[in-house]
């Protein structure tokens, strides 16, 4: 899960430094370093020199890593679709209302942060 989470950040937010990834993921530098090392060894991410700091590196997802993220996302979406297929029409209406409420709340929360 932690590896897939980090890959998802790189897939959707773009290249990041190790420090940025540690902050986003809410883990320590040593923990993020272990995850990065494993993902690099498996060919899911690559390290590039940072244009602003020659001592630092920027991490980006590889095609192989992106493929893994996309497969995991497709599995989750299929699981949700399978669960919703058995829902009654009124249950689907309630879920739609809940989704609308969550969307409005998330927009409000983002506006407060900015």
MMTF fields as JSON, N, C-alpha, C and O atoms, coordinates in Angstrom:
{
  "mmtfVersion": "1.0.0",
  "mmtfProducer": "UNKNOWN",
  "numBonds": 455,
  "numAtoms": 456,
  "numGroups": 114,
  "numChains": 1,
  "numModels": 1,
  "chainsPerModel": [1],
  "groupsPerChain": [114],
  "chainIdList": ["A"],
  "bondAtomList": [4, 2, 8, 6, 12, 10, 16, 14, 20, 18, 24, 22, 28, 26, 32, 30, 36, 34, 40, 38, 44, 42, 48, 46, 52, 50, 56, 54, 60, 58, 64, 62, 68, 66, 72, 70, 76, 74, 80, 78, 84, 82, 88, 86, 92, 90, 96, 94, 100, 98, 104, 102, 108, 106, 112, 110, 116, 114, 120, 118, 124, 122, 128, 126, 132, 130, 136, 134, 140, 138, 144, 142, 148, 146, 152, 150, 156, 154, 160, 158, 164, 162, 168, 166, 172, 170, 176, 174, 180, 178, 184, 182, 188, 186, 192, 190, 196, 194, 200, 198, 204, 202, 208, 206, 212, 210, 216, 214, 220, 218, 224, 222, 228, 226, 232, 230, 236, 234, 240, 238, 244, 242, 248, 246, 252, 250, 256, 254, 260, 258, 264, 262, 268, 266, 272, 270, 276, 274, 280, 278, 284, 282, 288, 286, 292, 290, 296, 294, 300, 298, 304, 302, 308, 306, 312, 310, 316, 314, 320, 318, 324, 322, 328, 326, 332, 330, 336, 334, 340, 338, 344, 342, 348, 346, 352, 350, 356, 354, 360, 358, 364, 362, 368, 366, 372, 370, 376, 374, 380, 378, 384, 382, 388, 386, 392, 390, 396, 394, 400, 398, 404, 402, 408, 406, 412, 410, 416, 414, 420, 418, 424, 422, 428, 426, 432, 430, 436, 434, 440, 438, 444, 442, 448, 446, 452, 450],
  "bondOrderList": [1, 1, 1, 1, 1, 1, 1, 1, 1, 1, 1, 1, 1, 1, 1, 1, 1, 1, 1, 1, 1, 1, 1, 1, 1, 1, 1, 1, 1, 1, 1, 1, 1, 1, 1, 1, 1, 1, 1, 1, 1, 1, 1, 1, 1, 1, 1, 1, 1, 1, 1, 1, 1, 1, 1, 1, 1, 1, 1, 1, 1, 1, 1, 1, 1, 1, 1, 1, 1, 1, 1, 1, 1, 1, 1, 1, 1, 1, 1, 1, 1, 1, 1, 1, 1, 1, 1, 1, 1, 1, 1, 1, 1, 1, 1, 1, 1, 1, 1, 1, 1, 1, 1, 1, 1, 1, 1, 1, 1, 1, 1, 1, 1],
  "groupList": [{"groupName": "UNK", "atomNameList": ["N", "CA", "C", "O"], "elementList": ["N", "C", "C", "O"], "formalChargeList": [0, 0, 0, 0], "bondAtomList": [1, 0, 2, 1, 3, 2], "bondOrderList": [1, 1, 2], "singleLetterCode": "X", "chemCompType": "L-PEPTIDE LINKING"}],
  "groupTypeList": [0, 0, 0, 0, 0, 0, 0, 0, 0, 0, 0, 0, 0, 0, 0, 0, 0, 0, 0, 0, 0, 0, 0, 0, 0, 0, 0, 0, 0, 0, 0, 0, 0, 0, 0, 0, 0, 0, 0, 0, 0, 0, 0, 0, 0, 0, 0, 0, 0, 0, 0, 0, 0, 0, 0, 0, 0, 0, 0, 0, 0, 0, 0, 0, 0, 0, 0, 0, 0, 0, 0, 0, 0, 0, 0, 0, 0, 0, 0, 0, 0, 0, 0, 0, 0, 0, 0, 0, 0, 0, 0, 0, 0, 0, 0, 0, 0, 0, 0, 0, 0, 0, 0, 0, 0, 0, 0, 0, 0, 0, 0, 0, 0, 0],
  "groupIdList": [1, 2, 3, 4, 5, 6, 7, 8, 9, 10, 11, 12, 13, 14, 15, 16, 17, 18, 19, 20, 21, 22, 23, 24, 25, 26, 27, 28, 29, 30, 31, 32, 33, 34, 35, 36, 37, 38, 39, 40, 41, 42, 43, 44, 45, 46, 47, 48, 49, 50, 51, 52, 53, 54, 55, 56, 57, 58, 59, 60, 61, 62, 63, 64, 65, 66, 67, 68, 69, 70, 71, 72, 73, 74, 75, 76, 77, 78, 79, 80, 81, 82, 83, 84, 85, 86, 87, 88, 89, 90, 91, 92, 93, 94, 95, 96, 97, 98, 99, 100, 101, 102, 103, 104, 105, 106, 107, 108, 109, 110, 111, 112, 113, 114],
  "secStructList": [7, 2, 2, 2, 2, 2, 2, 2, 2, 2, 2, 2, 2, 7, 7, 3, 3, 2, 2, 2, 2, 2, 2, 2, 2, 6, 7, 7, 2, 2, 2, 2, 2, 2, 2, 2, 2, 2, 2, 2, 2, 6, 6, 1, 3, 3, 3, 3, 3, 7, 1, 1, 7, 6, 6, 7, 3, 3, 3, 3, 3, 7, 2, 2, 2, 2, 2, 2, 2, 2, 2, 2, 2, 2, 2, 2, 2, 2, 2, 2, 2, 2, 2, 2, 2, 6, 7, 7, 2, 2, 2, 2, 2, 2, 2, 2, 2, 2, 2, 2, 2, 2, 2, 2, 2, 2, 2, 2, 2, 2, 2, 2, 2, 7],
  "xCoordList": [0.81, 0.0, 0.851, 0.539, 1.914, 2.72, 3.447, 3.621, 3.869, 4.529, 3.55, 3.877, 2.355, 1.35, 0.925, 0.669, 0.851, 0.501, 1.551, 1.207, 2.804, 3.88, 3.871, 4.063, 3.653, 3.579, 2.408, 2.519, 1.294, 0.131, 0.44, 0.023, 1.16, 1.554, 2.374, 2.125, 3.344, 4.188, 3.4, 3.664, 2.45, 1.656, 0.741, 0.582, 0.139, -0.879, -0.372, -0.909, 0.642, 1.167, 2.452, 2.884, 3.061, 4.294, 5.541, 5.452, 6.698, 7.974, 8.073, 7.589, 8.711, 8.855, 10.231, 10.865, 10.673, 11.891, 11.53, 10.357, 12.54, 12.3, 11.673, 10.78, 12.13, 11.57, 10.103, 9.292, 9.768, 8.367, 7.504, 6.395, 8.015, 7.267, 7.074, 5.998, 8.101, 7.977, 6.893, 6.104, 6.851, 5.839, 4.437, 3.505, 4.294, 2.992, 2.486, 1.311, 3.375, 2.991, 2.917, 2.384, 3.449, 3.401, 4.299, 3.944, 5.479, 6.434, 7.788, 8.026, 8.663, 9.993, 10.876, 10.568, 11.961, 12.929, 13.503, 13.584, 13.908, 14.424, 13.378, 13.713, 12.124, 11.068, 10.878, 10.756, 10.853, 10.653, 11.855, 11.704, 13.04, 14.25, 14.183, 14.577, 13.687, 13.551, 12.547, 12.781, 11.439, 10.417, 10.963, 10.783, 11.629, 12.203, 13.222, 13.219, 14.086, 15.117, 14.494, 14.955, 13.457, 12.783, 12.104, 12.182, 11.44, 10.756, 11.745, 11.477, 12.882, 13.93, 14.469, 14.634, 14.744, 15.287, 14.333, 14.769, 13.03, 12.035, 11.705, 10.914, 12.303, 12.093, 10.792, 10.336, 10.181, 8.918, 9.112, 8.229, 10.266, 10.577, 12.023, 12.826, 12.331, 13.717, 14.08, 13.228, 15.358, 15.884, 16.606, 17.396, 16.319, 16.971, 17.611, 17.156, 18.628, 19.223, 18.227, 17.446, 18.273, 17.419, 18.027, 19.222, 17.232, 17.784, 18.17, 18.991, 17.58, 17.851, 18.847, 19.357, 19.134, 20.036, 20.812, 20.249, 22.081, 22.882, 23.049, 23.403, 22.799, 22.923, 21.655, 21.679, 20.547, 19.255, 18.854, 19.4, 17.889, 17.35, 15.846, 15.187, 15.325, 13.886, 13.463, 14.109, 12.385, 11.905, 10.692, 9.811, 10.657, 9.504, 9.136, 9.952, 7.904, 7.396, 7.819, 7.884, 8.098, 8.43, 7.153, 6.091, 7.268, 6.133, 5.655, 4.454, 6.598, 6.257, 5.486, 4.515, 5.919, 5.233, 3.842, 2.89, 3.727, 2.416, 1.455, 0.273, 1.961, 1.131, 0.606, -0.555, 1.446, 1.025, -0.071, -1.055, 0.095, -0.915, -2.23, -3.297, -2.157, -3.379, -4.091, -5.32, -3.343, -3.964, -4.641, -5.749, -3.984, -4.561, -5.824, -6.809, -5.799, -6.974, -8.125, -9.271, -7.831, -8.879, -9.509, -10.722, -8.691, -9.228, -10.148, -11.213, -9.737, -10.58, -11.893, -12.955, -11.823, -13.035, -13.975, -15.192, -13.414, -14.248, -14.905, -16.067, -14.184, -14.742, -15.919, -16.962, -15.749, -16.832, -18.019, -19.165, -17.753, -18.836, -19.596, -20.824, -18.877, -19.522, -20.402, -21.498, -19.929, -20.727, -21.974, -23.057, -21.827, -22.956, -23.977, -25.149, -23.548, -24.46, -25.612, -26.701, -25.377, -26.42, -27.229, -28.082, -26.973, -27.669, -29.049, -29.262, -29.963, -31.319, -31.28, -30.39, -32.243, -32.27, -32.217, -31.509, -32.94, -32.93, -31.548, -31.105, -30.87, -29.515, -28.569, -27.717, -28.731, -27.892, -28.165, -27.245, -29.438, -29.783, -29.114, -28.58, -29.143, -28.522, -27.016, -26.429, -26.4, -24.961, -24.641, -23.631, -25.495, -25.296, -25.394, -24.604, -26.366, -26.505, -25.279, -24.763, -24.819, -23.634, -22.408, -21.608, -22.255, -21.116, -21.157, -20.12, -22.344, -22.484, -22.091, -21.418, -22.516, -22.161, -20.652, -20.052, -20.035, -18.586, -17.838, -16.82, -18.328, -17.695, -17.733, -16.728, -18.903, -19.015, -18.104, -17.455, -18.055, -17.191, -15.719, -14.948, -15.324, -13.908, -13.517, -12.398, -14.42, -14.139, -13.986, -13.081, -14.859, -14.768, -13.468, -12.845, -13.062, -11.826, -10.618, -9.689, -10.634, -9.507, -9.436, -8.342, -10.571, -10.587, -10.035, -9.39, -10.285, -9.751, -8.242, -7.559, -7.719, -6.264, -5.557, -4.473, -6.161, -5.527, -5.671, -5.213],
  "yCoordList": [-1.215, 0.0, 1.276, 2.226, 1.301, 2.526, 2.758, 3.903, 1.692, 1.846, 2.364, 3.257, 1.799, 2.225, 3.67, 4.426, 4.047, 5.418, 6.389, 7.41, 6.071, 6.93, 6.985, 8.054, 5.856, 5.837, 6.68, 7.366, 6.629, 7.431, 8.917, 9.688, 9.324, 10.738, 11.143, 12.185, 10.324, 10.66, 10.617, 11.407, 9.71, 9.6, 10.803, 11.3, 11.273, 12.322, 13.724, 14.712, 13.821, 15.142, 15.483, 16.636, 14.49, 14.729, 14.52, 14.157, 14.75, 14.523, 15.292, 16.418, 14.659, 15.23, 14.873, 13.915, 15.649, 15.298, 14.305, 14.131, 13.66, 12.715, 13.428, 12.885, 14.624, 15.39, 15.72, 15.627, 16.106, 16.402, 15.154, 15.217, 14.017, 12.766, 12.37, 11.905, 12.548, 12.224, 13.075, 12.579, 14.342, 15.242, 14.858, 14.775, 14.627, 14.251, 12.947, 12.829, 11.98, 10.659, 10.611, 9.658, 11.628, 11.667, 10.635, 10.039, 10.435, 9.47, 10.144, 11.24, 9.479, 10.021, 9.905, 9.162, 10.641, 10.57, 9.157, 8.648, 8.507, 7.137, 6.186, 5.324, 6.349, 5.479, 5.73, 4.781, 6.985, 7.276, 6.811, 6.361, 6.914, 6.447, 4.953, 4.509, 4.164, 2.712, 2.407, 1.541, 3.125, 2.901, 3.273, 2.537, 4.42, 4.884, 3.886, 3.55, 3.417, 2.463, 1.206, 0.714, 0.691, -0.512, -0.242, -1.071, 0.906, 1.231, 1.452, 1.086, 2.049, 2.228, 0.879, 0.636, 0.002, -1.317, -2.131, -2.923, -1.932, -2.662, -1.974, -2.495, -0.813, -0.119, 0.664, 0.979, 0.987, 1.722, 3.238, 3.985, 3.691, 5.124, 5.322, 4.389, 6.556, 6.885, 8.211, 9.06, 8.35, 9.564, 10.393, 9.872, 11.695, 12.622, 13.73, 14.003, 14.355, 15.477, 16.629, 16.895, 17.294, 18.458, 19.653, 19.912, 20.379, 21.552, 22.68, 23.53, 22.69, 23.789, 23.436, 24.327, 22.13, 21.724, 20.495, 19.404, 20.662, 19.566, 18.398, 17.293, 18.634, 17.552, 16.716, 15.606, 17.249, 16.577, 15.924, 16.214, 15.042, 14.386, 14.577, 14.818, 14.466, 14.518, 13.128, 12.521, 12.641, 11.3, 11.382, 12.22, 10.506, 10.455, 8.999, 8.094, 8.8, 7.461, 7.004, 7.808, 5.729, 5.154, 4.626, 4.6, 4.213, 3.6, 2.364, 2.115, 1.597, 0.391, 0.75, 0.081, 1.796, 2.249, 2.77, 2.487, 3.534, 4.069, 2.933, 2.994, 1.901, 0.744, 0.075, -0.331, -0.04, -0.635, 0.195, -0.355, 1.517, 2.417, 2.289, 2.217, 2.259, 2.155, 0.82, 0.78, -0.261, -1.578, -1.597, -2.117, -1.034, -1.005, -0.14, -0.495, 0.974, 1.854, 1.145, 1.239, 0.443, -0.292, -1.364, -1.57, -2.043, -3.063, -2.43, -2.97, -1.277, -0.596, -0.13, -0.277, 0.431, 0.888, -0.276, -0.147, -1.405, -2.572, -3.087, -3.493, -3.073, -3.497, -2.598, -3.086, -1.299, -0.362, -0.594, -0.612, -0.77, -1.012, -2.285, -2.319, -3.323, -4.575, -4.382, -4.937, -3.603, -3.351, -2.546, -2.835, -1.539, -0.683, -1.396, -1.019, -2.41, -3.136, -3.769, -3.95, -4.105, -4.728, -3.752, -4.165, -2.467, -1.468, -1.162, -1.192, -0.874, -0.471, 0.973, 1.737, 1.347, 2.727, 3.793, 4.789, 3.609, 4.61, 4.688, 5.774, 3.566, 3.579, 4.375, 5.121, 4.209, 4.962, 6.462, 7.272, 6.829, 8.245, 8.807, 9.916, 8.046, 8.488, 8.653, 9.621, 7.712, 7.82, 9.051, 9.719, 9.347, 10.539, 11.81, 12.738, 11.848, 13.006, 13.138, 14.238, 12.025, 12.049, 12.522, 13.3, 12.057, 12.472, 13.976, 14.639, 14.512, 15.959, 16.743, 17.769, 16.255, 16.91, 16.88, 17.897, 15.72, 15.597, 16.497, 17.091, 16.6, 17.47, 18.928, 19.633, 19.38, 20.766, 20.994, 22.035, 20.031, 20.181, 20.224, 20.993, 19.401, 19.386, 20.687, 21.165, 21.27, 22.564, 23.632, 24.463, 23.608, 24.559, 24.409, 25.402, 23.168, 22.917, 23.398, 23.983, 23.147, 23.609, 25.124, 25.687, 25.791, 27.256, 27.814, 28.863, 27.12, 27.569, 27.414, 28.239, 26.373, 26.138, 27.164, 27.633, 27.507, 28.47, 29.827, 30.797],
  "zCoordList": [0.0, 0.0, 0.0, -0.718, 0.795, 0.845, -0.473, -0.891, -1.125, -2.416, -3.461, -4.243, -3.468, -4.438, -4.171, -5.107, -2.91, -2.567, -3.115, -3.711, -2.915, -3.407, -4.933, -5.511, -5.587, -7.039, -7.535, -8.551, -6.822, -7.205, -7.119, -7.983, -6.094, -5.972, -7.187, -7.793, -7.538, -8.686, -10.001, -10.908, -10.104, -11.329, -11.513, -12.628, -10.424, -10.542, -10.195, -10.696, -9.355, -8.976, -9.712, -9.714, -10.333, -11.075, -10.228, -9.055, -10.827, -10.135, -8.822, -8.703, -7.84, -6.5, -5.943, -6.385, -4.979, -4.252, -3.152, -2.823, -2.591, -1.499, -0.303, 0.348, -0.017, 1.096, 0.875, 1.796, -0.347, -0.656, -0.517, 0.014, -0.994, -0.878, 0.584, 0.961, 1.407, 2.833, 3.473, 4.277, 3.124, 3.682, 3.204, 4.004, 1.915, 1.356, 1.966, 2.314, 2.091, 2.602, 4.134, 4.703, 4.789, 6.251, 6.912, 7.928, 6.312, 6.866, 7.054, 6.547, 7.784, 8.045, 6.803, 5.871, 6.811, 5.704, 5.556, 4.438, 6.671, 6.513, 5.91, 5.097, 6.309, 5.774, 4.28, 3.507, 3.87, 2.45, 1.647, 0.512, 2.22, 1.522, 1.245, 0.166, 2.208, 2.009, 0.895, 0.052, 0.909, -0.119, -1.497, -2.467, -1.57, -2.839, -3.364, -4.548, -2.489, -2.895, -3.495, -4.525, -2.86, -3.36, -4.703, -5.61, -4.839, -6.09, -7.232, -8.376, -6.912, -7.927, -8.373, -9.569, -7.415, -7.724, -8.596, -9.432, -8.397, -9.183, -10.511, -11.298, -10.761, -12.027, -12.113, -13.212, -10.96, -10.96, -10.936, -11.358, -10.443, -10.434, -10.877, -10.873, -11.257, -11.606, -10.937, -10.673, -10.68, -10.047, -11.101, -11.889, -11.101, -12.017, -11.187, -10.076, -11.689, -10.947, -10.826, -11.74, -9.695, -9.493, -10.21, -10.068, -10.972, -11.661, -10.703, -11.047, -9.501, -8.57, -7.471, -6.793, -7.284, -6.205, -6.662, -6.755, -6.943, -7.49, -6.51, -6.923, -5.219, -4.224, -4.123, -3.592, -4.633, -4.492, -5.806, -6.87, -5.689, -6.87, -6.933, -5.921, -8.127, -8.344, -8.808, -9.662, -8.238, -8.556, -9.461, -9.267, -10.449, -11.35, -11.587, -11.414, -11.982, -12.226, -13.629, -14.559, -13.763, -15.069, -15.721, -15.099, -16.961, -17.635, -16.891, -16.786, -16.378, -15.616, -14.345, -13.992, -13.669, -12.458, -12.766, -12.04, -13.844, -14.247, -14.583, -14.244, -15.246, -15.582, -14.308, -14.255, -13.296, -12.02, -11.361, -10.867, -11.351, -10.768, -11.528, -10.918, -12.843, -13.647, -13.435, -13.377, -13.32, -13.056, -11.696, -11.561, -10.684, -9.333, -9.318, -8.671, -10.014, -10.094, -10.795, -10.356, -11.871, -12.597, -11.708, -11.745, -10.914, -9.989, -8.951, -8.653, -8.395, -7.403, -8.022, -7.415, -9.224, -9.889, -10.199, -10.063, -10.612, -10.889, -9.609, -9.63, -8.514, -7.226, -6.839, -6.405, -6.997, -6.68, -7.612, -7.163, -8.903, -9.861, -9.504, -9.584, -9.113, -8.722, -7.491, -7.416, -6.535, -5.329, -5.665, -5.156, -6.519, -6.866, -7.748, -7.767, -8.47, -9.359, -8.585, -9.129, -7.324, -6.52, -5.686, -4.9, -5.846, -5.032, -5.605, -6.817, -4.714, -5.109, -5.614, -5.24, -6.463, -6.983, -5.888, -6.04, -4.805, -3.719, -3.074, -2.698, -2.943, -2.384, -3.284, -2.801, -4.588, -5.528, -5.442, -5.552, -5.243, -5.066, -3.822, -3.846, -2.738, -1.486, -1.668, -1.184, -2.362, -2.624, -3.472, -3.246, -4.438, -5.273, -4.435, -4.607, -3.529, -2.641, -1.747, -1.55, -1.212, -0.345, -1.12, -0.6, -2.359, -3.187, -3.436, -3.412, -3.675, -3.891, -2.643, -2.731, -1.487, -0.218, -0.011, 0.338, -0.224, -0.055, -1.029, -0.671, -2.24, -3.227, -2.775, -2.857, -2.294, -1.81, -0.604, -0.504, 0.302, 1.482, 1.097, 1.671, 0.126, -0.259, -0.942, -0.757, -1.73, -2.366, -1.279, -1.348, -0.287, 0.812, 1.59, 1.968, 1.828, 2.563, 1.762, 2.32, 0.449, -0.401, -0.399, -0.37, -0.429, -0.423, 0.886, 0.89, 1.994, 3.282, 3.344, 3.951, 2.727, 2.735, 1.869, 2.213, 0.762, -0.161, 0.402, -0.201]
}
